[in-house]
Amino acid sequence: MKMRKLLLPVVLIVFAFQARAQLYFPPNTSNWDTLSPSTLNWCPQKIQNLYDYLYSTNSKAFIVHKDGKIVLEKYFNTFTEDSLHV
């Protein structure tokens, strides 16, 4: 019985956090909105260092979203936004 009393608050907290999450998917007829890294005061040199690291680790793609907008989107080697990941 004690375990049930502890489990209920945990479950409610998890549902509360999930209820706050907002998912955004653009309509099939439009593109995602973008946000420039400079508007977030991100350092361009650090972004390039990140891309260099991702390339060196054989990453295929990398994307960062903020508030439903694409901030960074990068594809490596022959991988493109239309490529199938297999």
VMD Tcl script that builds the backbone (N, CA, C; Angstrom):
set m [mol new atoms 258]
animate dup $m
set s [atomselect $m all]
$s set {name element resname resid chain x y z} {
  {N N MET 1 A 0.820 -1.194 0.000}
  {CA C MET 1 A 0.000 0.000 0.000}
  {C C MET 1 A 0.871 1.268 0.000}
  {N N LYS 2 A 1.993 1.215 0.742}
  {CA C LYS 2 A 2.885 2.365 0.798}
  {C C LYS 2 A 3.447 2.680 -0.587}
  {N N MET 3 A 3.755 1.653 -1.371}
  {CA C MET 3 A 4.287 1.852 -2.720}
  {C C MET 3 A 3.261 2.555 -3.603}
  {N N ARG 4 A 2.002 2.226 -3.467}
  {CA C ARG 4 A 0.955 2.884 -4.257}
  {C C ARG 4 A 0.866 4.366 -3.929}
  {N N LYS 5 A 1.014 4.705 -2.662}
  {CA C LYS 5 A 0.959 6.106 -2.256}
  {C C LYS 5 A 2.110 6.894 -2.868}
  {N N LEU 6 A 3.253 6.270 -3.030}
  {CA C LEU 6 A 4.400 6.935 -3.635}
  {C C LEU 6 A 4.292 6.992 -5.153}
  {N N LEU 7 A 3.709 5.986 -5.738}
  {CA C LEU 7 A 3.632 5.895 -7.190}
  {C C LEU 7 A 2.678 6.926 -7.786}
  {N N LEU 8 A 1.573 7.187 -7.137}
  {CA C LEU 8 A 0.585 8.113 -7.673}
  {C C LEU 8 A 1.157 9.512 -7.899}
  {N N PRO 9 A 1.859 10.119 -6.934}
  {CA C PRO 9 A 2.432 11.449 -7.213}
  {C C PRO 9 A 3.439 11.442 -8.358}
  {N N VAL 10 A 4.214 10.395 -8.464}
  {CA C VAL 10 A 5.193 10.307 -9.556}
  {C C VAL 10 A 4.475 10.259 -10.902}
  {N N VAL 11 A 3.436 9.467 -10.998}
  {CA C VAL 11 A 2.668 9.366 -12.241}
  {C C VAL 11 A 2.033 10.713 -12.580}
  {N N LEU 12 A 1.499 11.388 -11.603}
  {CA C LEU 12 A 0.887 12.698 -11.854}
  {C C LEU 12 A 1.911 13.724 -12.312}
  {N N ILE 13 A 3.090 13.693 -11.745}
  {CA C ILE 13 A 4.149 14.613 -12.172}
  {C C ILE 13 A 4.546 14.343 -13.613}
  {N N VAL 14 A 4.688 13.085 -13.980}
  {CA C VAL 14 A 5.045 12.728 -15.354}
  {C C VAL 14 A 3.978 13.220 -16.320}
  {N N PHE 15 A 2.708 13.010 -15.994}
  {CA C PHE 15 A 1.634 13.478 -16.870}
  {C C PHE 15 A 1.612 15.005 -16.955}
  {N N ALA 16 A 1.919 15.673 -15.865}
  {CA C ALA 16 A 1.952 17.138 -15.871}
  {C C ALA 16 A 3.029 17.645 -16.818}
  {N N PHE 17 A 4.206 17.029 -16.794}
  {CA C PHE 17 A 5.277 17.444 -17.704}
  {C C PHE 17 A 4.916 17.139 -19.154}
  {N N GLN 18 A 4.287 16.012 -19.398}
  {CA C GLN 18 A 3.903 15.671 -20.762}
  {C C GLN 18 A 2.834 16.618 -21.274}
  {N N ALA 19 A 1.947 17.049 -20.424}
  {CA C ALA 19 A 0.887 17.963 -20.837}
  {C C ALA 19 A 1.461 19.318 -21.244}
  {N N ARG 20 A 2.591 19.716 -20.664}
  {CA C ARG 20 A 3.213 20.985 -20.984}
  {C C ARG 20 A 3.997 20.936 -22.291}
  {N N ALA 21 A 4.411 19.764 -22.700}
  {CA C ALA 21 A 5.206 19.633 -23.923}
  {C C ALA 21 A 4.367 20.033 -25.125}
  {N N GLN 22 A 4.985 20.789 -26.014}
  {CA C GLN 22 A 4.293 21.207 -27.216}
  {C C GLN 22 A 5.021 20.642 -28.422}
  {N N LEU 23 A 4.298 19.935 -29.245}
  {CA C LEU 23 A 4.871 19.401 -30.469}
  {C C LEU 23 A 4.389 20.243 -31.632}
  {N N TYR 24 A 5.262 20.444 -32.587}
  {CA C TYR 24 A 4.908 21.226 -33.761}
  {C C TYR 24 A 5.315 20.465 -35.006}
  {N N PHE 25 A 4.384 20.289 -35.897}
  {CA C PHE 25 A 4.664 19.697 -37.192}
  {C C PHE 25 A 4.036 20.609 -38.237}
  {N N PRO 26 A 4.834 21.093 -39.195}
  {CA C PRO 26 A 4.257 21.980 -40.211}
  {C C PRO 26 A 3.333 21.191 -41.128}
  {N N PRO 27 A 2.407 21.876 -41.752}
  {CA C PRO 27 A 1.556 21.197 -42.730}
  {C C PRO 27 A 2.417 20.617 -43.853}
  {N N ASN 28 A 1.932 19.570 -44.480}
  {CA C ASN 28 A 2.685 18.935 -45.564}
  {C C ASN 28 A 2.948 19.890 -46.724}
  {N N THR 29 A 2.192 20.949 -46.792}
  {CA C THR 29 A 2.325 21.868 -47.920}
  {C C THR 29 A 3.295 23.018 -47.646}
  {N N SER 30 A 3.914 23.039 -46.470}
  {CA C SER 30 A 4.832 24.135 -46.181}
  {C C SER 30 A 6.111 23.612 -45.536}
  {N N ASN 31 A 7.082 24.498 -45.417}
  {CA C ASN 31 A 8.361 24.154 -44.814}
  {C C ASN 31 A 8.369 24.541 -43.338}
  {N N TRP 32 A 9.331 23.999 -42.624}
  {CA C TRP 32 A 9.518 24.374 -41.227}
  {C C TRP 32 A 9.978 25.819 -41.157}
  {N N ASP 33 A 9.556 26.525 -40.129}
  {CA C ASP 33 A 10.097 27.853 -39.877}
  {C C ASP 33 A 11.522 27.714 -39.387}
  {N N THR 34 A 12.325 28.729 -39.625}
  {CA C THR 34 A 13.721 28.700 -39.176}
  {C C THR 34 A 13.985 29.872 -38.232}
  {N N LEU 35 A 15.047 29.714 -37.490}
  {CA C LEU 35 A 15.497 30.737 -36.558}
  {C C LEU 35 A 17.005 30.809 -36.687}
  {N N SER 36 A 17.528 31.976 -36.891}
  {CA C SER 36 A 18.970 32.142 -37.079}
  {C C SER 36 A 19.713 31.940 -35.762}
  {N N PRO 37 A 20.820 31.188 -35.789}
  {CA C PRO 37 A 21.615 31.028 -34.566}
  {C C PRO 37 A 22.092 32.364 -33.997}
  {N N SER 38 A 22.298 33.358 -34.854}
  {CA C SER 38 A 22.766 34.661 -34.369}
  {C C SER 38 A 21.718 35.355 -33.500}
  {N N THR 39 A 20.431 35.087 -33.748}
  {CA C THR 39 A 19.390 35.679 -32.901}
  {C C THR 39 A 19.420 35.090 -31.497}
  {N N LEU 40 A 20.060 33.936 -31.352}
  {CA C LEU 40 A 20.204 33.307 -30.042}
  {C C LEU 40 A 21.578 33.572 -29.442}
  {N N ASN 41 A 22.359 34.426 -30.135}
  {CA C ASN 41 A 23.722 34.771 -29.718}
  {C C ASN 41 A 24.642 33.559 -29.673}
  {N N TRP 42 A 24.440 32.626 -30.605}
  {CA C TRP 42 A 25.321 31.459 -30.694}
  {C C TRP 42 A 26.558 31.846 -31.476}
  {N N CYS 43 A 27.682 31.330 -31.048}
  {CA C CYS 43 A 28.972 31.644 -31.654}
  {C C CYS 43 A 29.170 30.831 -32.940}
  {N N PRO 44 A 29.329 31.500 -34.093}
  {CA C PRO 44 A 29.510 30.770 -35.360}
  {C C PRO 44 A 30.712 29.825 -35.349}
  {N N GLN 45 A 31.807 30.228 -34.703}
  {CA C GLN 45 A 32.995 29.367 -34.661}
  {C C GLN 45 A 32.706 28.081 -33.900}
  {N N LYS 46 A 31.942 28.169 -32.832}
  {CA C LYS 46 A 31.598 26.974 -32.056}
  {C C LYS 46 A 30.683 26.055 -32.859}
  {N N ILE 47 A 29.797 26.640 -33.652}
  {CA C ILE 47 A 28.919 25.837 -34.505}
  {C C ILE 47 A 29.759 25.084 -35.526}
  {N N GLN 48 A 30.723 25.765 -36.139}
  {CA C GLN 48 A 31.599 25.092 -37.095}
  {C C GLN 48 A 32.402 23.993 -36.433}
  {N N ASN 49 A 32.876 24.227 -35.210}
  {CA C ASN 49 A 33.599 23.187 -34.466}
  {C C ASN 49 A 32.697 21.984 -34.228}
  {N N LEU 50 A 31.451 22.238 -33.919}
  {CA C LEU 50 A 30.486 21.150 -33.730}
  {C C LEU 50 A 30.309 20.370 -35.026}
  {N N TYR 51 A 30.136 21.074 -36.141}
  {CA C TYR 51 A 29.992 20.399 -37.435}
  {C C TYR 51 A 31.232 19.580 -37.775}
  {N N ASP 52 A 32.401 20.120 -37.499}
  {CA C ASP 52 A 33.643 19.382 -37.748}
  {C C ASP 52 A 33.690 18.098 -36.918}
  {N N TYR 53 A 33.287 18.205 -35.670}
  {CA C TYR 53 A 33.254 17.019 -34.798}
  {C C TYR 53 A 32.255 15.993 -35.332}
  {N N LEU 54 A 31.063 16.441 -35.692}
  {CA C LEU 54 A 30.046 15.517 -36.210}
  {C C LEU 54 A 30.528 14.826 -37.480}
  {N N TYR 55 A 31.196 15.575 -38.349}
  {CA C TYR 55 A 31.745 15.001 -39.570}
  {C C TYR 55 A 32.788 13.933 -39.239}
  {N N SER 56 A 33.648 14.237 -38.273}
  {CA C SER 56 A 34.727 13.303 -37.920}
  {C C SER 56 A 34.215 12.023 -37.265}
  {N N THR 57 A 32.990 12.076 -36.730}
  {CA C THR 57 A 32.409 10.882 -36.095}
  {C C THR 57 A 31.428 10.166 -37.029}
  {N N ASN 58 A 31.498 10.526 -38.317}
  {CA C ASN 58 A 30.683 9.890 -39.359}
  {C C ASN 58 A 29.176 10.077 -39.159}
  {N N SER 59 A 28.797 11.221 -38.614}
  {CA C SER 59 A 27.370 11.537 -38.496}
  {C C SER 59 A 26.792 11.719 -39.889}
  {N N LYS 60 A 25.538 11.400 -40.025}
  {CA C LYS 60 A 24.867 11.589 -41.312}
  {C C LYS 60 A 24.090 12.889 -41.354}
  {N N ALA 61 A 23.466 13.247 -40.233}
  {CA C ALA 61 A 22.659 14.459 -40.194}
  {C C ALA 61 A 22.582 14.960 -38.758}
  {N N PHE 62 A 22.308 16.248 -38.640}
  {CA C PHE 62 A 22.192 16.867 -37.319}
  {C C PHE 62 A 21.182 18.000 -37.432}
  {N N ILE 63 A 20.277 18.083 -36.471}
  {CA C ILE 63 A 19.275 19.145 -36.484}
  {C C ILE 63 A 18.996 19.594 -35.058}
  {N N VAL 64 A 18.810 20.913 -34.904}
  {CA C VAL 64 A 18.435 21.494 -33.614}
  {C C VAL 64 A 17.174 22.316 -33.830}
  {N N HIS 65 A 16.167 22.048 -33.003}
  {CA C HIS 65 A 14.915 22.813 -33.032}
  {C C HIS 65 A 14.816 23.622 -31.758}
  {N N LYS 66 A 14.266 24.804 -31.883}
  {CA C LYS 66 A 13.933 25.614 -30.707}
  {C C LYS 66 A 12.568 26.236 -30.943}
  {N N ASP 67 A 11.664 25.966 -30.043}
  {CA C ASP 67 A 10.299 26.514 -30.133}
  {C C ASP 67 A 9.659 26.223 -31.489}
  {N N GLY 68 A 9.860 25.005 -31.993}
  {CA C GLY 68 A 9.237 24.595 -33.249}
  {C C GLY 68 A 9.903 25.145 -34.497}
  {N N LYS 69 A 11.064 25.744 -34.341}
  {CA C LYS 69 A 11.778 26.302 -35.496}
  {C C LYS 69 A 13.149 25.655 -35.607}
  {N N ILE 70 A 13.610 25.477 -36.835}
  {CA C ILE 70 A 14.925 24.892 -37.071}
  {C C ILE 70 A 15.985 25.972 -36.877}
  {N N VAL 71 A 16.944 25.685 -35.992}
  {CA C VAL 71 A 18.056 26.605 -35.768}
  {C C VAL 71 A 19.294 26.111 -36.516}
  {N N LEU 72 A 19.574 24.818 -36.420}
  {CA C LEU 72 A 20.698 24.221 -37.141}
  {C C LEU 72 A 20.204 22.996 -37.896}
  {N N GLU 73 A 20.660 22.847 -39.122}
  {CA C GLU 73 A 20.344 21.667 -39.926}
  {C C GLU 73 A 21.536 21.427 -40.839}
  {N N LYS 74 A 22.145 20.261 -40.676}
  {CA C LYS 74 A 23.368 19.979 -41.441}
  {C C LYS 74 A 23.380 18.517 -41.844}
  {N N TYR 75 A 23.752 18.261 -43.091}
  {CA C TYR 75 A 23.864 16.904 -43.614}
  {C C TYR 75 A 25.305 16.684 -44.034}
  {N N PHE 76 A 25.764 15.451 -43.897}
  {CA C PHE 76 A 27.176 15.158 -44.144}
  {C C PHE 76 A 27.333 14.136 -45.265}
  {N N ASN 77 A 28.441 14.287 -45.991}
  {CA C ASN 77 A 28.792 13.409 -47.113}
  {C C ASN 77 A 27.652 13.381 -48.121}
  {N N THR 78 A 27.188 12.227 -48.518}
  {CA C THR 78 A 26.151 12.158 -49.541}
  {C C THR 78 A 24.757 12.090 -48.951}
  {N N PHE 79 A 24.636 12.145 -47.647}
  {CA C PHE 79 A 23.330 12.094 -46.984}
  {C C PHE 79 A 22.635 13.449 -47.160}
  {N N THR 80 A 21.343 13.434 -47.495}
  {CA C THR 80 A 20.568 14.654 -47.675}
  {C C THR 80 A 19.279 14.584 -46.864}
  {N N GLU 81 A 18.510 15.650 -46.883}
  {CA C GLU 81 A 17.251 15.658 -46.148}
  {C C GLU 81 A 16.263 14.621 -46.691}
  {N N ASP 82 A 16.457 14.170 -47.900}
  {CA C ASP 82 A 15.563 13.176 -48.495}
  {C C ASP 82 A 16.106 11.754 -48.406}
  {N N SER 83 A 17.293 11.593 -47.855}
  {CA C SER 83 A 17.898 10.270 -47.755}
  {C C SER 83 A 17.166 9.412 -46.730}
  {N N LEU 84 A 17.151 8.108 -46.990}
  {CA C LEU 84 A 16.583 7.162 -46.027}
  {C C LEU 84 A 17.702 6.691 -45.117}
  {N N HIS 85 A 17.443 6.706 -43.829}
  {CA C HIS 85 A 18.439 6.225 -42.876}
  {C C HIS 85 A 18.275 4.718 -42.727}
  {N N VAL 86 A 19.277 3.990 -43.164}
  {CA C VAL 86 A 19.231 2.515 -43.069}
  {C C VAL 86 A 20.413 1.993 -42.289}
}
mol reanalyze $m
mol bondsrecalc $m
mol representation Tube
mol addrep $m
